Amino acid sequence: MKDRPSPHASQARRGTPEGGRSSTSPRERGSAVVDFVMVSMLIVALLLAVLQVAVYVHVRNVVTASAQAGARYAANADVDSAAGAPRTVEVVARATSEQTAQGLDCTSNEETDPTGLTLVVVRCTGAVPSLLSTLGNLLPLEVTGRAVKEAA
């Protein structure tokens, strides 16, 4: 039977004490904790940035769909064209939050396109709320929804 070296023999060859601990200088003590904290902060910052992009894309898509829905509503023959903006804000409030809806400035009016069709155009501008409330609303938002006005 072949003799196996003890696990402590390899540690002795590498210059570590019997307990398996590596000898560190007093300057290096606690450096793993500092490294962990720094890497953790970087990972958390990256996670928040990815989440903020996801929130921005979601809110932009919701407001775009709401502007289109408001324009389609105002394009009905028996509805005033100015009713598109309040309808858009109402749909945004139901889909996201009252705070997001209040941060929007929506207008609705009629325009004529180059082919002569009358269009109802709903334009919304505002900002997407940030995940960190101390930063405020930093991300601008501008969307447009259009629909062909029905003849009476």
QUINORGI-V444298 format. One record per residue. NEAR is the number of other ideal C-beta (glycine too) atoms within 12 Angstrom. Layout:
NEAR + NEAR
This chain:
3 + 4 + 6 + 8 + 11 + 11 + 13 + 14 + 13 + 14 + 18 + 15 + 11 + 14 + 11 + 17 + 13 + 14 + 10 + 13 + 12 + 14 + 15 + 13 + 9 + 8 + 8 + 13 + 13 + 13 + 14 + 13 + 12 + 14 + 13 + 13 + 14 + 14 + 14 + 14 + 14 + 14 + 14 + 16 + 16 + 14 + 15 + 18 + 18 + 15 + 17 + 23 + 18 + 16 + 27 + 26 + 17 + 23 + 35 + 28 + 20 + 30 + 41 + 28 + 24 + 38 + 42 + 29 + 34 + 42 + 40 + 29 + 31 + 37 + 33 + 22 + 15 + 13 + 23 + 20 + 33 + 21 + 27 + 39 + 33 + 25 + 34 + 43 + 32 + 23 + 31 + 41 + 22 + 17 + 23 + 29 + 18 + 15 + 19 + 31 + 29 + 18 + 28 + 41 + 23 + 38 + 30 + 36 + 24 + 26 + 23 + 15 + 15 + 7 + 8 + 10 + 18 + 22 + 28 + 40 + 34 + 44 + 29 + 41 + 22 + 31 + 25 + 35 + 28 + 24 + 24 + 16 + 10 + 9 + 14 + 14 + 25 + 19 + 25 + 19 + 33 + 21 + 32 + 27 + 33 + 30 + 31 + 23 + 30 + 19 + 10 + 11
